[in-house]
């Protein structure tokens, strides 16, 4: 029942004569009821789910799921709050009709909405309406919806940039073309900038597409911030640098920065042969850097980051991990790749900078496990972090000139760091509260005291946690 029919029905006396309370019917694929604006977040998901399925719908606040109006206190602030939530948390933007209505003598809020720029996202998540449920969409479903709607071409990397062919670094393009040709992945030989870029589908007339700009020209949005911190925390800088330029150059710059600021040890193979070994395998570092630029959300305006701490090296990518997936899915289950920037990924594949789609995390994991280096993949709200834990200084050669005899074995890589939900729960609690006690950990996990102590002890031995205080006053921090 739409709003006009509903109001008309209320004006009639048939409800009163029959002694029947007003009922709006049941929820369906274009109609949703919420008891109050206390369910605003859920309402945002419902609006997006309905838009993704039908491109239009209606929603009422102050109505029970069975269609019975119960009303709520409504002020100008109430209507403004609904409007602000829709404005701030639904993408792409929609402009709904929002008004106060009286249903069966009770004040309710009516929202009528429409939009055809599917897929729509609420709080970064896309859902689809099935009957009266809002089901989360998989990356494949989102991609299919993009293709069906014709919005695939609206990806950032496919849009025309503010750069022209003249802005391309010609030497870099020549080097790339030769590398890709020698790898046997393209038959193109370098002739001139315009011809090669056109063959790689990176231009629109004399303008570069954003993918071409990112890979072969300079722009401020293509940057990396690199820093060395004095401790394990993000407090005191020993060094900080920021560089911008073509992605292929930024990867080399960041790789050399890490290479120059981590420890190396020396092993002798025979009388004259000397092998220098980094505390973190360089193959894993380069793979992480390439992935960070390949999967970056360039439209966010955020920088890629390299952070070197006393105990770890972090490579940050401003691009959220695919919704509904865990990093371990791409290591153990050989999931199909989910690409934020497929054109950029394709170009890097041609030059063999990335070996094959969707295998980056597995390559990082394999390299670290072979080297006996602990690693971790961290999903953040704003992006994704690859974290490499460093070996203790006393077992590494600080200047690379003399061999150092290790007095203990390197830290063994945790093959499934993401799978350990109990440890991740503890880490999340400490990040939110600053520390945790034995008792708090026991209550948090719902485990026996002995099991909780064992988990905390393991995390200390793995250098994940630090102990402060003694006995009853003991706390654990990161």
N, C-alpha and C positions, 0 to 999 in steps of 0.2 A: 504494500500500500504506500504510494508516494505521498509527499507532504500535503499537496493540495487536496487530494481525495480524503486524507486523514482529517484535515481541518473541516472539510465539508461534512464528513460523517459525524464529527463531534457536534456540529451545529444542529444536526437533526436530533429528534428526541427518541430515536429508536433504542439507544443504549439505556436511557432512563426507563422507558416503558418496559423493556424486556428485563430490567434489573441486572444487566450484564456489564461488567467492568470492561473498559477499553483494552483491546489487545492488538498489538501490531503484527501478529503472526510470528513465524519462526525465522531464525537467521537462515540466510542462503548465500549463494556465491556473490551477490552484489549488495547484501544487507547485513549490517553488524550492529549488535547492541552491547553497550558497556554500562555497568551499574552507576559509575561516576567517573569524574575526571581523575580519580585516583588510579585509573587504568589507562592513562595517557600513552605510556610506552607501548602497551599491547595494542592500543588503538592505531598507533603509527604503523605497526607491522600489518594490521588488518587492512588499512588503507592501501599500502603498497601491494599486498597480496591480491586484493581485488583489482587494482589497476593493472597488475601484471597479467591477470587472467581476462578481464573484461573491459578495461580502460575507463570504467565509470562505476560509481556506487554511492551508497548512503550509509551513514553511521549515526547512531543516537547515543548520547550520554544521559543516564538517568532512567535506563530501561533494563529490566532483567533479561537474561538469555531466552526466557520463554515468551518475550514480547510484552510483558506487563510493565507499564510505566510506574516507576517508584519516585522519580524526581530527585532533585538535589538543589542545594542553595546555589544560585547563579548570580554573579555580579559581572560588571564590565571586565574585571580582572580575570574572571573565569573564561570568558570568551577570548580575551587577549592571550591567555595562557595556551589555549588550544591552537590559536593562530600561530603563536611563536614556536610551539613544538613542531607543527607541520612545516613551518618555514625553515627551521634550523636542523631538522633531523630527517627530512625526506628529500632524496635526490633522484632524478632531476626535480627542480622546483615545480610545485603545483599551486594553484590559486583557488582554493575551495570556497564554497558558500557556507558561512557559519552564522547561525542565528539561534536565539532563544525561542522555544516554542512551548506551548502549554498543552499537555496531553492528559486528558482525564483530570483536569484541575491541578496537575503537577508540572512544575518547571523542569524542562529538559533542554538539552543542546542538540541541535540538528546540524549535521555536516554533510554537504553534497559535494562530490569531487569527481573530476574526470581528468584524463591525460593520456596521450598516446606515445609518449617518449619512453617506452619500455626498454630495458627493465628498470623498475623503480627500486630504490634501496631505502630502508629505514635503519638508522644506526649502523650503516655499512653492510646490512644483510638484506638479500633479496628473498622474498617469499612468494608463494603462489597459492591461490585460493582453490581449495578442493572441498566441496560441500560447504560446511561452516568452519573448516579448519584452515589455518595459515601455515603451510608447510615450507620449510627452508629449501631453497633451490640449490642444486649442485652447480659447480663451475661449468660443467658441460651444458646444463639446462640454461644457464645464463648466456653462454656463448650462442646456443641455438636460438634463444630469444632475440639476441642482438642481430644475428644473421637474418632471422625472419622479419624483423622490424626495419631492416635496412640501415641500422645505426652502426654497423661494424666499421664503416668508413669514417665514423666520428671518433675513433680512438685517437688519442693525442698524437701518436706517432704518424698517423695518416693525414693529419691536417697540414695545410701549407704554412710554412714558417715565415719568419721575418728575414731570412737569409737567402742569398742568391748563389748561383753556381760560382760566381767570382769569390765568394767567401770561403770556398773549400780549400783546405790545406792540400795542395797538389802532391807534395812529396808523400804525405800520409796515404793519400788515395792510391798512388803508384805502388807503394809498399804493400798495401792491402791487396790490390789486384794481383800482384805477383804471387803473394802468399796463397791466395785463394786458388789461383790458376795452378800453382805447383802442387797444391793439395789435391787437385783433380776434382774439385767440387764446382768449378765454373769453367767455361771454355773461353771466357772473355780475356783478351789481352789489352793492356793499356794503350789507348790511342790519345784521347783528350778527355778532359773533365766532363764535358757535356755528354759525350757519347757513353762513357762508362756509367755515369750516374743514371742516365736514362735506361741503360740496359739493366741496372740493378733496381729499377723502379723506385728511385728516391727523389724524383723531381716532378714538378708540375709547371711546364713551360720553363722559364729561367729561374723559378723559385725552387728552393729545397723543401721537401717534406720535412716534418720535425725529426723523423728517423734519420734522414740524411744530415740534418744539422747536428744532431746529437753525436753522430759517429765521425763526421769529417770536418766540422767547423767549430768555431769558438763561440760560446755564449755563456752568460752568467748563470743560467739555470743548470748548466752542466758543470758541477763543481764537487770537490771533495775537501772536507776539513780533516786535518790530521793533527793529532796531539799526543804528547807523552806526558803522563801524569806521575807525580812523585811517589804516590802510594797506591793502594788498592782501590781508592775512592776517587770520584770525579771532583776533586777539590783544587789541588795545587798543580799548575802547569809547569813542566820543565821546558816544553817547547810546544808551539802551536803554529800551524801553517794552513793556508787555504789556497787552492789552485782551481782554475777553471780552464776549460778547453775541450777538444774532442774527446769522447769517451775512450777511444783506443789509446790516447796519450795519458789520460788520467789513470787508467789501469796500470800503466808502466810506472808512473810517478808514485802511486800509492804502494805498489809492490816494492820499489826501491827504498821507499821510506821505511817500510816494515823491515826489509832486509838489513838496513843500516842500523836499526835500533833494537834488534833482538840479539840473543847470545848465540855463539857458534862454538862448537868443540872440534877438535882435530883428532883424527885417527890415522895412524901410519899403516900403510899396506906395503910391507917390505922396507928396504933400506931407504929408498928415495921417495917413494910414492906417499903423498899426504892427501887426505880427504877431509875437507871441511864440511861439517854437518850442522845445519841450523836446528835450533830447539823446536821449531815448528816447520813441517815440510813445506817448501815453497810451492810445490804443485797444489797443495790444499789452499794456500793463501791466494794464489792467482785465480784458482777456480772460484773461491768465495768472492773475490773482487769482481770478476766478470759477471757472476750471478747477481751481485748487488747492483750493477749498472744495467744489466739486462732486464731485471724485474723491477726497476725503480719506477715509482709513480712520479713522472716528470712534471705533471700538472700541479703537484703539491707545493712546489717551490722550495722544498727542503733539500738539504745537502746530504750526500753520502758522507759517511764518517769512518775514520780509522782511529781507534783509541788504543794506546799502548799503556798498560798498567804494569805494576810490579809483578803481578801474578797471572796476567792474561792479556790477550790481544783481541779486540772486538772490531768486527766489520759490520757497520750498520747500513741498512738499505731502507729508505723511506718509501716502502710499498708493503702493505699488509699481506701476510701469508694467505693463500687461497682459503676461503671460508669452507669449513667442513672437512679440512684435511689436517693431518699432523705431519711434521717433517719425516717421521719414521715410515710413513706410507710410501714415500718416494725412495726409501732405502731398501725396505724389505719386501714391499708389495708390487714394485714396478708399476706404479700408477702412471696413467697417461699424463703428459705434461700439461700444466695450466699456465698459459703465457699471457703476461700483461702486455708485453710489447713483441708480438710475433714477428714483425718485420725486422726489428733490431736483432732478435734472436736468430732469424734466418741469415742475416748478413754475417753475424759472428760465427755461425755454423759453417758458412762457405769458406771462411779463412781458417777454420779448424781451431779458432780461439775457444769455442765450446765444442766438445766432441759429438754429442748427440743430445737431443731434446729430453729434458726431464731427468738427466742422470747426474746433475751437478752435485746434489747433496750426497749421493752415494759415492761419488769420486772423492769428495772431501772426507767422508767417513772412512773409506778404505785407506786413503793416504795416511790419516791420523792413526788408525789402528795398526798399520804396518810400522809406523814410526814409534808407536807406544806413547802417543800424545793424547791427552784427554781433550775432548771437544764438547760443545753443546750448541744446539739450535734453539734460539729464544724467540717466541712469537710475542710481539708487542702490539699495542693498539695502533701505534703510529708507523710500524714497520717491522723489520725482521733483522735479527742479529746472529751472526756466526761468531761464536766465542771459542778461542783456542787458549787452553790453560798452559802457562809457561812452566818449564822445569825450574827447580830451585837453582839459584845462582851458583851455589857451591859445586854443582856437578856439571856446570857448563863453562866453557872457555870464554871469558869475557872479551878478550881482544883477538882471539883467533890465531895467536902466534905460538902458543905452547900447548902441548897436550895436557889435559887435566884428567886425573884418575877419579872416576866417579865412586863415591862411597855408598851410593844406594841406587837402586834401579829407577829408571824413569817411571813416571806415573802411568799406570796402565789405563788405556782408553776405556771408558764406559761405553759399551757397544749400544746400550739402549738408555741414554740419559733421559730422553723424553718420556719413556715408558714408566719411569719410577714416579708414580703419582704421589706417593707419600712424601718423598723428598721435595718434590715440586710444591706440594701443599705447605711444607715448612718454610721453603724459600719465599713463597708468596706472602705468608704470614709475617715473616721478618721484614720484608720490604714495606709492608703496610704499618707495622708496629715498631720497627727498629730492633727488636730482639725477641727471643723466646726462651722460656724456662722449660725444665723437664716436665713439670706439671702441666704447663700450657700445651706442650707438644703432645702429651699423653691424652689430654682432653680433646685436643684438636683432631687427633687421628683415631681416637677411640680404641687404643691398643693397651696391652699390658705394659707395666712399667719397664720390665726387662727388655721387651721388644722395642719400646720407644728409645731407651738408652742405647741399644745396639745401633739403631738407625742414626741417632745423633753422633755416636762415636764414628761410624763409617763416614759421615759427612765431614767430620773434623779431619779424619785421616786422608780424605780426598781433597782437602784444602778448600772445601766449599764453605765450611763454617769455621768461626774462631770462638774460643772459649774465653770468657771474662768472669773473674770472681772465683770463689772457692765454695765447695759443698752446697749448702742451702742457698747461698747468694749467687750461685753460678748461673750465668746466662749465655746464650749462643747468639752470635751476630754474623753477618756476612763479611 
